[in-house]
Amino acid sequence: MGEELTENVHATRGEDAVETRRGAAEDAQGSGYVTTEVAAAALRISPRTVRDYIHAGELNAVSEGEGVQKRWLVSIDSVQGLREQRRSSGELPRDNRDAAADDPFTAVGAVDAAELVATVQELQYHLGKAEARAELQAVAESTIREERDRLLTQLEEERGRAEAERERAEQLREELEQARRSWWRRFFGF
């Protein structure tokens, strides 16, 4: 049951990276792990409360990542245990008690369908943004290349003009030097 949920959660959320890490994160019994969001949906509490349960030791979890990338993967067995405990103590919401008696993760399927639609919409939004960014980048690169080519051509032209001016300046120096020599010769008779 837990293994089926884990695969369903990963498939519906599109988290292939978590699916590949699932094998590394499985405990000795092989029940597997889910994200805090999935555990929160199954327990009908907030992800923050799930993290509080983790810190209180009421849920078994492993951390993944560091800093702002850190997240918790919660043991499915501990989620099922806490769900049973909450059901027996009457802490589960009334509308989910009957479904919880049959299948502790029934609520997850309903939440995942809405979450899947939201995820698809979010991914479409990000895809559109990425495509627009790529198009703008391609236009910018093309414009930069054209400007670079124009400036390189202009630079070569300027180098050619500068070289011509150097040659002309050298020629004028030689003419001036010859004129000076000839003046000295005429004046002093050399």
VEXDO-593233 format. One record per residue: residue number from 0; x, y, z of N, C-alpha, C in turn; residue in one letter. Coordinates in nm, 4 decimals. Example, Ala and Ser with C-alpha at 12.3 -4.5 7.8 and 13.67 -1.06 7.14 Angstrom:
% VEXDO-593233
    nr         nu         nv         nw        cau        cav        caw         cu         cv         cw   rest
     0     1.3190    -0.5690     0.7800     1.2300    -0.4500     0.7800     1.3200    -0.3300     0.7800      A
     1     1.2850    -0.2250     0.7080     1.3670    -0.1060     0.7140     1.2900     0.0030     0.7870      S
This chain:
% VEXDO-593233
    nr         nu         nv         nw        cau        cav        caw         cu         cv         cw   rest
     0     0.0824    -0.1185     0.0000     0.0000     0.0000     0.0000     0.0867     0.1245     0.0000      M
     1     0.1839     0.1330     0.0916     0.2724     0.2492     0.0996     0.3551     0.2655    -0.0257      G
     2     0.4019     0.1535    -0.0815     0.4833     0.1581    -0.2032     0.4010     0.2098    -0.3200      E
     3     0.2720     0.1654    -0.3271     0.1830     0.2109    -0.4339     0.1599     0.3611    -0.4227      E
     4     0.1416     0.4105    -0.3000     0.1215     0.5542    -0.2790     0.2439     0.6323    -0.3234      L
     5     0.3599     0.5842    -0.2830     0.4828     0.6548    -0.3184     0.4967     0.6672    -0.4689      T
     6     0.4712     0.5576    -0.5416     0.4823     0.5625    -0.6871     0.3767     0.6548    -0.7458      E
     7     0.2523     0.6482    -0.6921     0.1450     0.7342    -0.7407     0.1781     0.8804    -0.7162      N
     8     0.2252     0.9115    -0.5990     0.2601     1.0498    -0.5642     0.3678     1.1009    -0.6572      V
     9     0.4713     1.0222    -0.6765     0.5809     1.0673    -0.7622     0.5354     1.0806    -0.9072      H
    10     0.4520     0.9882    -0.9531     0.4080     0.9948    -1.0920     0.3168     1.1150    -1.1129      A
    11     0.2218     1.1383    -1.0196     0.1289     1.2490    -1.0391     0.1950     1.3837    -1.0183      T
    12     0.2905     1.3935    -0.9322     0.3565     1.5220    -0.9087     0.4640     1.5468    -1.0106      R
    13     0.5021     1.4456    -1.0871     0.6033     1.4647    -1.1903     0.7418     1.4830    -1.1330      G
    14     0.7654     1.4299    -1.0161     0.8947     1.4507    -0.9527     0.9847     1.3301    -0.9789      E
    15     1.0378     1.3237    -1.0988     1.1248     1.2119    -1.1350     1.2487     1.2093    -1.0484      D
    16     1.2975     1.3280    -1.0089     1.4179     1.3337    -0.9260     1.3912     1.2689    -0.7919      A
    17     1.2716     1.2897    -0.7335     1.2384     1.2275    -0.6060     1.2243     1.0774    -0.6258      V
    18     1.1654     1.0360    -0.7396     1.1487     0.8938    -0.7676     1.2838     0.8234    -0.7695      E
    19     1.3861     0.8873    -0.8284     1.5169     0.8239    -0.8332     1.5817     0.8220    -0.6948      T
    20     1.5499     0.9247    -0.6135     1.6066     0.9281    -0.4780     1.5314     0.8350    -0.3842      R
    21     1.4089     0.7953    -0.4224     1.3272     0.7116    -0.3361     1.4010     0.5851    -0.2981      R
    22     1.4674     0.5239    -0.3955     1.5399     0.4004    -0.3678     1.6475     0.4212    -0.2635      G
    23     1.7138     0.5348    -0.2676     1.8188     0.5627    -0.1706     1.7612     0.5974    -0.0349      A
    24     1.6374     0.6463    -0.0314     1.5799     0.6943     0.0933     1.4936     0.5898     0.1633      A
    25     1.4766     0.4721     0.1075     1.3903     0.3719     0.1686     1.4517     0.3191     0.2973      E
    26     1.3639     0.2963     0.3965     1.4123     0.2427     0.5235     1.4243     0.0908     0.5160      D
    27     1.4574     0.0296     0.6278     1.4846    -0.1136     0.6295     1.3603    -0.1960     0.5916      A
    28     1.2396    -0.1489     0.6297     1.1193    -0.2241     0.5959     1.0801    -0.2016     0.4502      Q
    29     1.1353    -0.1037     0.3839     1.1057    -0.0791     0.2441     0.9774    -0.0006     0.2225      G
    30     0.9268     0.0729     0.3246     0.8006     0.1440     0.3087     0.8165     0.2681     0.2227      S
    31     0.9290     0.3331     0.2273     0.9540     0.4510     0.1458     0.9230     0.5802     0.2177      G
    32     0.9396     0.6890     0.1451     0.9245     0.8227     0.2005     0.8425     0.9093     0.1065      Y
    33     0.7764     1.0103     0.1632     0.7007     1.1083     0.0854     0.7418     1.2470     0.1324      V
    34     0.7080     1.3463     0.0523     0.7406     1.4848     0.0898     0.6505     1.5304     0.2034      T
    35     0.6878     1.6405     0.2679     0.6056     1.6941     0.3767     0.4684     1.7368     0.3256      T
    36     0.4616     1.7822     0.1995     0.3334     1.8242     0.1435     0.2388     1.7049     0.1304      E
    37     0.2898     1.5917     0.0841     0.2069     1.4723     0.0693     0.1663     1.4202     0.2070      V
    38     0.2592     1.4201     0.3012     0.2269     1.3766     0.4372     0.1208     1.4680     0.4980      A
    39     0.1330     1.5994     0.4732     0.0352     1.6952     0.5253    -0.1029     1.6682     0.4668      A
    40    -0.1093     1.6379     0.3370    -0.2379     1.6086     0.2735    -0.2984     1.4813     0.3327      A
    41    -0.2158     1.3808     0.3559    -0.2661     1.2551     0.4110    -0.3160     1.2736     0.5539      A
    42    -0.2483     1.3602     0.6305    -0.2865     1.3836     0.7693    -0.3878     1.4974     0.7831      L
    43    -0.4141     1.5679     0.6707    -0.5062     1.6822     0.6693    -0.4608     1.7909     0.7656      R
    44    -0.3296     1.8188     0.7591    -0.2696     1.9258     0.8374    -0.1779     2.0047     0.7443      I
    45    -0.1180     2.1111     0.7944    -0.0297     2.1926     0.7107     0.1105     2.1312     0.7059      S
    46     0.1860     2.1602     0.6004     0.3249     2.1130     0.5945     0.4073     2.1629     0.7139      P
    47     0.3770     2.2817     0.7638     0.4473     2.3359     0.8807     0.4241     2.2452     1.0014      R
    48     0.2986     2.1996     1.0180     0.2664     2.1106     1.1302     0.3389     1.9772     1.1137      T
    49     0.3508     1.9293     0.9912     0.4268     1.8059     0.9661     0.5706     1.8249     1.0127      V
    50     0.6307     1.9393     0.9778     0.7687     1.9660     1.0216     0.7773     1.9749     1.1738      R
    51     0.6733     2.0299     1.2374     0.6709     2.0348     1.3840     0.6667     1.8931     1.4415      D
    52     0.5854     1.8052     1.3803     0.5801     1.6653     1.4240     0.7169     1.5981     1.4064      Y
    53     0.7843     1.6315     1.2974     0.9177     1.5743     1.2731     1.0127     1.6177     1.3833      I
    54     1.0138     1.7476     1.4130     1.1044     1.7992     1.5164     1.0689     1.7465     1.6549      H
    55     0.9395     1.7171     1.6778     0.8962     1.6623     1.8064     0.9231     1.5124     1.8149      A
    56     0.9625     1.4501     1.7025     0.9909     1.3077     1.7014     0.8684     1.2212     1.6804      G
    57     0.7539     1.2826     1.6455     0.6322     1.2048     1.6237     0.6251     1.1467     1.4835      E
    58     0.7072     1.1994     1.3917     0.7166     1.1453     1.2562     0.8637     1.1182     1.2256      L
    59     0.8905     1.0035     1.1637     1.0267     0.9723     1.1214     1.0506     1.0332     0.9846      N
    60     1.1636     1.0998     0.9684     1.1926     1.1650     0.8403     1.3428     1.1745     0.8218      A
    61     1.3834     1.1917     0.6969     1.5234     1.2164     0.6649     1.5308     1.3503     0.5944      V
    62     1.6368     1.4252     0.6243     1.6515     1.5546     0.5579     1.7291     1.5354     0.4288      S
    63     1.7039     1.6254     0.3362     1.7684     1.6204     0.2060     1.8056     1.7631     0.1693      E
    64     1.9283     1.7838     0.1233     1.9733     1.9174     0.0839     2.0249     1.9960     0.2036      G
    65     2.0641     2.1193     0.1754     2.1170     2.2069     0.2792     2.0618     2.3466     0.2610      E
    66     2.0642     2.4240     0.3690     2.0242     2.5640     0.3622     1.8815     2.5795     0.3146      G
    67     1.8607     2.6722     0.2208     1.7252     2.6960     0.1705     1.6760     2.5797     0.0856      V
    68     1.7644     2.4934     0.0402     1.7254     2.3778    -0.0402     1.6887     2.2570     0.0468      Q
    69     1.7033     2.2700     0.1796     1.6763     2.1570     0.2680     1.5271     2.1266     0.2702      K
    70     1.4956     1.9980     0.2642     1.3580     1.9538     0.2764     1.3565     1.8200     0.3483      R
    71     1.2389     1.7805     0.3924     1.2226     1.6561     0.4666     1.1452     1.5552     0.3829      W
    72     1.1891     1.4309     0.3895     1.1164     1.3181     0.3326     1.0673     1.2347     0.4508      L
    73     0.9353     1.2207     0.4604     0.8717     1.1595     0.5772     0.8432     1.0119     0.5492      V
    74     0.8722     0.9288     0.6483     0.8471     0.7850     0.6366     0.6970     0.7595     0.6232      S
    75     0.6597     0.6796     0.5238     0.5179     0.6470     0.5023     0.4625     0.5706     0.6221      I
    76     0.5437     0.4806     0.6799     0.4976     0.4049     0.7972     0.4649     0.4982     0.9127      D
    77     0.5486     0.6005     0.9359     0.5209     0.6901     1.0481     0.3984     0.7770     1.0192      S
    78     0.3756     0.8128     0.8915     0.2554     0.8887     0.8559     0.1322     0.8023     0.8810      V
    79     0.1380     0.6758     0.8393     0.0242     0.5862     0.8620     0.0002     0.5681     1.0115      Q
    80     0.1081     0.5545     1.0890     0.0945     0.5377     1.2337     0.0325     0.6595     1.2993      G
    81     0.0794     0.7782     1.2619     0.0243     0.9007     1.3191    -0.1206     0.9188     1.2761      L
    82    -0.1508     0.8813     1.1519    -0.2881     0.8935     1.1020    -0.3808     0.8008     1.1823      R
    83    -0.3360     0.6785     1.2082    -0.4145     0.5857     1.2902    -0.4337     0.6419     1.4305      E
    84    -0.3275     0.6959     1.4863    -0.3327     0.7541     1.6211    -0.4323     0.8702     1.6236      Q
    85    -0.4274     0.9572     1.5229    -0.5178     1.0720     1.5170    -0.6621     1.0261     1.4945      R
    86    -0.6802     0.9209     1.4124    -0.8145     0.8692     1.3881    -0.8738     0.8109     1.5159      R
    87    -0.7940     0.7337     1.5897    -0.8448     0.6717     1.7121    -0.8710     0.7746     1.8219      S
    88    -0.7968     0.8857     1.8196    -0.8190     0.9886     1.9217    -0.9206     1.0925     1.8766      S
    89    -0.9732     1.0784     1.7533    -1.0759     1.1698     1.7052    -1.0222     1.2999     1.6492      G
    90    -0.8961     1.3066     1.6201    -0.8375     1.4305     1.5683    -0.8530     1.4465     1.4176      E
    91    -0.8919     1.3403     1.3462    -0.9115     1.3523     1.2019    -1.0393     1.4313     1.1757      L
    92    -1.0415     1.5093     1.0691    -1.1658     1.5796     1.0350    -1.2780     1.4785     1.0120      P
    93    -1.4014     1.5135     1.0549    -1.5154     1.4214     1.0488    -1.5433     1.3702     0.9080      R
    94    -1.5316     1.4551     0.8065    -1.5651     1.4128     0.6708    -1.4674     1.3112     0.6151      D
    95    -1.3539     1.2891     0.6773    -1.2553     1.1954     0.6253    -1.2401     1.0701     0.7110      N
    96    -1.3134     1.0584     0.8217    -1.2957     0.9427     0.9106    -1.3323     0.8110     0.8426      R
    97    -1.4428     0.8096     0.7710    -1.4839     0.6841     0.7062    -1.3855     0.6444     0.5980      D
    98    -1.3432     0.7398     0.5168    -1.2460     0.7106     0.4114    -1.1147     0.6668     0.4734      A
    99    -1.0780     0.7264     0.5862    -0.9524     0.6912     0.6514    -0.9566     0.5495     0.7052      A
   100    -1.0741     0.5040     0.7461    -1.0838     0.3674     0.7982    -1.0571     0.2662     0.6873      A
   101    -1.1040     0.2953     0.5656    -1.0826     0.2042     0.4540    -0.9403     0.2132     0.4005      D
   102    -0.8946     0.3332     0.3777    -0.7629     0.3558     0.3168    -0.7021     0.4816     0.3754      D
   103    -0.5967     0.4704     0.4546    -0.5402     0.5887     0.5202    -0.4936     0.6958     0.4218      P
   104    -0.4748     0.6626     0.2959    -0.4240     0.7612     0.2009    -0.5270     0.7982     0.0946      F
   105    -0.6547     0.7750     0.1191    -0.7586     0.8099     0.0221    -0.7562     0.9591    -0.0055      T
   106    -0.7386     1.0389     0.0985    -0.7391     1.1849     0.0825    -0.6267     1.2305    -0.0082      A
   107    -0.5175     1.1564    -0.0106    -0.4037     1.1962    -0.0925    -0.4397     1.1958    -0.2395      V
   108    -0.5153     1.0960    -0.2883    -0.5533     1.0896    -0.4285    -0.6345     1.2100    -0.4713      G
   109    -0.7310     1.2513    -0.3878    -0.8138     1.3668    -0.4213    -0.7310     1.4936    -0.4227      A
   110    -0.6435     1.5090    -0.3268    -0.5587     1.6277    -0.3202    -0.4609     1.6271    -0.4364      V
   111    -0.4097     1.5101    -0.4722    -0.3113     1.5028    -0.5800    -0.3697     1.5414    -0.7147      D
   112    -0.4989     1.5110    -0.7403    -0.5592     1.5485    -0.8684    -0.5615     1.6998    -0.8821      A
   113    -0.6063     1.7694    -0.7788    -0.6086     1.9161    -0.7826    -0.4664     1.9698    -0.7867      A
   114    -0.3797     1.9058    -0.7112    -0.2397     1.9492    -0.7086    -0.1743     1.9268    -0.8450      E
   115    -0.2117     1.8175    -0.9114    -0.1581     1.7881    -1.0435    -0.1995     1.8957    -1.1440      L
   116    -0.3268     1.9352    -1.1407    -0.3744     2.0412    -1.2300    -0.2985     2.1701    -1.2016      V
   117    -0.2829     2.2035    -1.0741    -0.2100     2.3249    -1.0377    -0.0644     2.3150    -1.0823      A
   118    -0.0053     2.1976    -1.0671     0.1340     2.1781    -1.1086     0.1484     2.1922    -1.2592      T
   119     0.0546     2.1341    -1.3344     0.0589     2.1457    -1.4811     0.0461     2.2908    -1.5222      V
   120    -0.0459     2.3631    -1.4596    -0.0626     2.5052    -1.4924     0.0643     2.5833    -1.4599      Q
   121     0.1215     2.5545    -1.3452     0.2450     2.6233    -1.3067     0.3581     2.5903    -1.4041      E
   122     0.3668     2.4641    -1.4429     0.4709     2.4246    -1.5381     0.4488     2.4899    -1.6743      L
   123     0.3224     2.5015    -1.7169     0.2932     2.5698    -1.8431     0.3342     2.7163    -1.8351      Q
   124     0.3063     2.7787    -1.7223     0.3463     2.9177    -1.7016     0.4981     2.9315    -1.7099      Y
   125     0.5683     2.8435    -1.6385     0.7153     2.8487    -1.6401     0.7702     2.8174    -1.7789      H
   126     0.7069     2.7247    -1.8501     0.7498     2.6927    -1.9859     0.7325     2.8140    -2.0766      L
   127     0.6184     2.8799    -2.0670     0.5949     3.0008    -2.1463     0.6975     3.1080    -2.1155      G
   128     0.7261     3.1243    -1.9867     0.8279     3.2217    -1.9463     0.9643     3.1846    -2.0018      K
   129     0.9975     3.0566    -1.9946     1.1283     3.0106    -2.0435     1.1376     3.0277    -2.1945      A
   130     1.0282     2.9970    -2.2663     1.0297     3.0149    -2.4109     1.0453     3.1621    -2.4477      E
   131     0.9742     3.2498    -2.3776     0.9863     3.3939    -2.4035     1.1281     3.4415    -2.3731      A
   132     1.1838     3.3920    -2.2626     1.3205     3.4294    -2.2253     1.4196     3.3810    -2.3309      R
   133     1.3991     3.2594    -2.3802     1.4888     3.2047    -2.4827     1.4785     3.2846    -2.6115      A
   134     1.3562     3.3227    -2.6479     1.3377     3.4023    -2.7691     1.4040     3.5391    -2.7541      E
   135     1.3840     3.6030    -2.6397     1.4485     3.7322    -2.6147     1.6003     3.7193    -2.6153      L
   136     1.6492     3.6115    -2.5581     1.7931     3.5893    -2.5556     1.8469     3.5700    -2.6972      Q
   137     1.7733     3.4958    -2.7807     1.8175     3.4739    -2.9186     1.8191     3.6057    -2.9956      A
   138     1.7167     3.6879    -2.9765     1.7129     3.8182    -3.0428     1.8273     3.9052    -2.9934      V
   139     1.8488     3.9051    -2.8632     1.9571     3.9855    -2.8059     2.0928     3.9395    -2.8581      A
   140     2.1145     3.8067    -2.8635     2.2413     3.7546    -2.9141     2.2617     3.7920    -3.0601      E
   141     2.1550     3.7842    -3.1391     2.1633     3.8206    -3.2799     2.1981     3.9688    -3.2939      S
   142     2.1317     4.0516    -3.2168     2.1580     4.1959    -3.2204     2.3011     4.2254    -3.1775      T
   143     2.3458     4.1583    -3.0741     2.4827     4.1791    -3.0252     2.5833     4.1347    -3.1306      I
   144     2.5570     4.0197    -3.1947     2.6468     3.9722    -3.3004     2.6546     4.0722    -3.4157      R
   145     2.5390     4.1230    -3.4579     2.5366     4.2218    -3.5662     2.6127     4.3482    -3.5265      E
   146     2.5907     4.3948    -3.4058     2.6602     4.5146    -3.3578     2.8105     4.4897    -3.3485      E
   147     2.8481     4.3703    -3.2999     2.9895     4.3353    -3.2919     3.0531     4.3352    -3.4304      R
   148     2.9851     4.2726    -3.5266     3.0372     4.2682    -3.6634     3.0502     4.4083    -3.7214      D
   149     2.9500     4.4933    -3.6967     2.9547     4.6308    -3.7460     3.0715     4.7063    -3.6828      R
   150     3.0895     4.6873    -3.5527     3.2004     4.7558    -3.4839     3.3361     4.7025    -3.5296      L
   151     3.3459     4.5714    -3.5557     3.4722     4.5154    -3.6048     3.5056     4.5709    -3.7431      L
   152     3.4050     4.5819    -3.8266     3.4259     4.6402    -3.9599     3.4705     4.7850    -3.9468      T
   153     3.4031     4.8565    -3.8596     3.4378     4.9965    -3.8367     3.5803     5.0081    -3.7806      Q
   154     3.6164     4.9184    -3.6913     3.7506     4.9183    -3.6338     3.8555     4.8936    -3.7412      L
   155     3.8296     4.7975    -3.8290     3.9240     4.7692    -3.9376     3.9382     4.8904    -4.0299      E
   156     3.8277     4.9557    -4.0580     3.8337     5.0766    -4.1411     3.9182     5.1843    -4.0725      E
   157     3.8953     5.2009    -3.9419     3.9721     5.3008    -3.8664     4.1206     5.2645    -3.8624      E
   158     4.1491     5.1355    -3.8474     4.2897     5.0927    -3.8495     4.3527     5.1231    -3.9846      R
   159     4.2783     5.0974    -4.0917     4.3278     5.1276    -4.2262     4.3544     5.2765    -4.2418      G
   160     4.2601     5.3605    -4.1940     4.2795     5.5055    -4.2016     4.3986     5.5493    -4.1174      R
   161     4.4109     5.4918    -3.9986     4.5226     5.5282    -3.9105     4.6554     5.4903    -3.9760      A
   162     4.6605     5.3728    -4.0370     4.7837     5.3291    -4.1053     4.8153     5.4224    -4.2213      E
   163     4.7128     5.4613    -4.2979     4.7329     5.5545    -4.4094     4.7838     5.6890    -4.3570      A
   164     4.7280     5.7337    -4.2449     4.7732     5.8615    -4.1863     4.9178     5.8504    -4.1367      E
   165     4.9549     5.7369    -4.0795     5.0943     5.7178    -4.0356     5.1889     5.7236    -4.1550      R
   166     5.1489     5.6538    -4.2614     5.2325     5.6557    -4.3818     5.2443     5.7976    -4.4372      E
   167     5.1324     5.8704    -4.4379     5.1349     6.0083    -4.4879     5.2220     6.0955    -4.3988      R
   168     5.2105     6.0755    -4.2652     5.2924     6.1536    -4.1727     5.4399     6.1219    -4.1940      A
   169     5.4713     5.9965    -4.2152     5.6102     5.9569    -4.2402     5.6604     6.0196    -4.3707      E
   170     5.5778     6.0174    -4.4730     5.6140     6.0768    -4.6010     5.6364     6.2276    -4.5852      Q
   171     5.5504     6.2943    -4.5093     5.5671     6.4383    -4.4863     5.6954     6.4669    -4.4076      L
   172     5.7285     6.3814    -4.3104     5.8543     6.3990    -4.2352     5.9743     6.3891    -4.3291      R
   173     5.9687     6.2871    -4.4153     6.0794     6.2715    -4.5103     6.0905     6.3922    -4.6028      E
   174     5.9772     6.4432    -4.6514     5.9791     6.5609    -4.7386     6.0323     6.6823    -4.6630      E
   175     5.9897     6.6956    -4.5366     6.0375     6.8071    -4.4554     6.1876     6.7961    -4.4323      L
   176     6.2320     6.6763    -4.4037     6.3762     6.6555    -4.3816     6.4542     6.6856    -4.5087      E
   177     6.4058     6.6432    -4.6219     6.4721     6.6729    -4.7493     6.4715     6.8234    -4.7765      Q
   178     6.3606     6.8896    -4.7457     6.3543     7.0346    -4.7666     6.4532     7.1046    -4.6752      A
   179     6.4684     7.0595    -4.5505     6.5643     7.1189    -4.4579     6.7063     7.1007    -4.5097      R
   180     6.7366     6.9783    -4.5530     6.8713     6.9524    -4.6034     6.9024     7.0409    -4.7248      R
   181     6.8027     7.0467    -4.8133     6.8297     7.1293    -4.9311     6.8431     7.2778    -4.8933      S
   182     6.7708     7.3267    -4.7965     6.7851     7.4650    -4.7502     6.9241     7.4860    -4.6938      W
   183     6.9731     7.3890    -4.6121     7.1053     7.4009    -4.5529     7.2107     7.4009    -4.6643      W
   184     7.1917     7.3184    -4.7625     7.2887     7.3130    -4.8706     7.2918     7.4458    -4.9463      R
   185     7.1761     7.4992    -4.9766     7.1738     7.6272    -5.0479     7.2298     7.7389    -4.9621      R
   186     7.1950     7.7367    -4.8350     7.2381     7.8456    -4.7482     7.3862     7.8376    -4.7202      F
   187     7.4367     7.7200    -4.6885     7.5787     7.7051    -4.6554     7.6610     7.6549    -4.7716      F
   188     7.5974     7.6168    -4.8768     7.6698     7.5739    -4.9948     7.7258     7.4348    -4.9853      G
   189     7.6657     7.3491    -4.9234     7.7163     7.2125    -4.9132     7.6827     7.1363    -5.0308      F
